[in-house]
Amino acid sequence: MAVLTEIEEDELDEEPGEVIESAPPQKVGEERQLTTNSPIKKKLLKRGIGWETPNFNDHVTVHYVGTLLDGRKLGSTRVSDSPVTFTLGQSEVYAGLDDGIVTMKKGEVALFTLPVAESGGIPRGTNSVVQFEVELVSWIAVVDVCKDGGIIKKIMEKGKGNDRPGDLDAVLVKYRVALVDGTVVAETPEGGVEFYVNDGHVLPRLPKVIMTMTRGEKAELIFQPQYAFGETGREAGSGFHSIPPDSVLHVNIELVSFKPVINVTGDSMVIKKILKEGEGAFTANEGANVTVSYTAMLEDGTVFEKRGIDETQPLKFVTDEEQVITGLDRAVATMKKGEKAIISIHPDYAFGNVEVRENMVIVPPGSKVIYDIEVIDFIKEKAPWELNNTEKIEVAGRKKDEGNLLFKSGKYQRAAKKYDKAADFVSEDGSFSDDEQKLAKSLRVSCWLNGAACCLKLNDFAGAIKLCTQVLDVESHNVKALYRRAQAYIETGDFLLADVDIKKALEVDPQNREVKMLKMKVKQLQADSDKKDAKLYENMFAHKTKRLKVDKEEDEVVKTEMDNVGDSATASDGGLIIDSC
């Protein structure tokens, strides 16, 4: 048999745990090594519950019986029938046994075979081993929140689901804060207290802990002084008893619930607090026909409008069509069917600095408004793949017409979106017949050209160039595309490229008045640019000539001064010559 060198053996090593992770589930009665390199063997005697296993630093509770191969006992909890609790990773029961326990599930029973540790008179030989039969009764997960031992969290009762609060969310929390001697220094009312995570509460680092918790989770926390109130402590007040300097704090905490809060516009001017999650995965995004009920209020609670409340009719509108104030429009587009939320809207996304009268109530200029709203239902606009070819062409034509109306009214941003959507419905996917393809191509080109016109109005010259180039890829002599791309090139200072497009356009349509005028404009701009460059170079040359003249004069002065110094040194006692040695 070939003998492997030490290097070859190292090359064949596998990462710890790879065998277990890649192998099929262990069967009852089967024995395996924990890993390829581990001297520990595990024989499964009884399956556990679930899929979770403890981690190092967790507090585990186990029954165990330890024996040598000759039958001598190393210890047992079965005698008193009292399981033992200890911290994994500290080798509190037997060296190496912790490595086996971290592979176990709750309720699992396993037999571990380990090398004999050097201790208490146990004979140590080449083949000496011990065996531990272990039952994992339970464990408490322990989390080092700040990774430095400053805040330790023991999970006493797991929460529901995997969702955790974000820094904007509103949380309902119960807690009890005590000193090491048990003196309670702060405690919530029986129902708990609600606050926004990023506002902080009680302890400066409590938000960091809360963002690690799930709904319904209960935990015990230990705050070291540097994460509590440090060397100064805290005086009594604001619901606190006094806290001495350098105090370690013990906190019992429960995350009762939380309400997700969404920064809808990204600038914190439209904030949505979800009161009730909606159904499914889809939201009432752009172009959906929505039905909503709401109560609209000022910040002081004054109601200025109700829809779908107290016998009023719900409001129906299409999202992204400016049929309601911008903030409400943007927020509803993020909501699901059945979702309830509180939406806070800054004046910039509401009525601005205009006074508005709604149902005999005046909304003063610059007012922040709040909507308590529910999405009753919505019908999403069908996607292109949900339509047949005739329907695609009809929808594209309708959206193009809607874009034209928006363009005429100066709403270029919205018009551009309409053209973009229209083009998507007639994209070249190979499904159109020859006749349909002609219509689809015509619509596509028209939408791209109109979109380019919007880009020019919005000073998005790169966007205009891109859209015109798309047109020219399929119609290389399209005069409008050449004309609009030339306009964009002029605005970006690319007069040469603009001139190329203008010449191509005039080859196709020599009498086109707009193109001729654009040619004259480019010619004048290029001439102005050339003059400016010539003047710049002239000034640079004149400055350089003047500098050379000054430098020459300075050199003459320096030469004269040095000559004088030399003459003076020669007439002296030779000191300069001596120093130079």
Sequence and secondary structure as in RCSB ss.txt:
>XXXX:A:sequence
MAVLTEIEEDELDEEPGEVIESAPPQKVGEERQLTTNSPIKKKLLKRGIGWETPNFNDHVTVHYVGTLLDGRKLG
STRVSDSPVTFTLGQSEVYAGLDDGIVTMKKGEVALFTLPVAESGGIPRGTNSVVQFEVELVSWIAVVDVCKDGG
IIKKIMEKGKGNDRPGDLDAVLVKYRVALVDGTVVAETPEGGVEFYVNDGHVLPRLPKVIMTMTRGEKAELIFQP
QYAFGETGREAGSGFHSIPPDSVLHVNIELVSFKPVINVTGDSMVIKKILKEGEGAFTANEGANVTVSYTAMLED
GTVFEKRGIDETQPLKFVTDEEQVITGLDRAVATMKKGEKAIISIHPDYAFGNVEVRENMVIVPPGSKVIYDIEV
IDFIKEKAPWELNNTEKIEVAGRKKDEGNLLFKSGKYQRAAKKYDKAADFVSEDGSFSDDEQKLAKSLRVSCWLN
GAACCLKLNDFAGAIKLCTQVLDVESHNVKALYRRAQAYIETGDFLLADVDIKKALEVDPQNREVKMLKMKVKQL
QADSDKKDAKLYENMFAHKTKRLKVDKEEDEVVKTEMDNVGDSATASDGGLIIDSC
>XXXX:A:secstr
     HHHHHHH   TTHHHHHS    TT EEESSTT   EEEEEE  BSS    TT EEEEEEEEEETTS EEE
ESTTTT  EEEETTS SSSTTHHHHHTT  BT EEEEEEE  S TT    TT EEEEEEEEEEEEEEEETTSSSS
EEEEEEE  BSS    TT EEEEEEEEE TT  EEEE  TT EEEEGGG  SSTTHHHHHTT  BT EEEEEE G
GGTTTTT B SBTTB  B TT  EEEEEEEEEEE EEESSSSSSEEEEEEE  BSS    TT EEEEEEEEEETT
  EEEEESSTT   EEEETTSSSS HHHHHHHTT  BT EEEEEE GGGTTTT  EEETTEEE TT  EEEEEEE
EEEE    GGGS HHHHHHHHHHHHHHHHHHHHTT HHHHHHHHHHHHHHT   S S HHHHHHHHHHHHHHHHH
HHHHHHHTT HHHHHHHHHHHHHH TT HHHHHHHHHHHHHTT HHHHHHHHHHHHHH TT HHHHHHHHHHHHH
HHHHHHHHHHHHHHHHHHHHHHHHHHHHHHHHHHHHHHHHHHHHHHTTSHHHHHT 
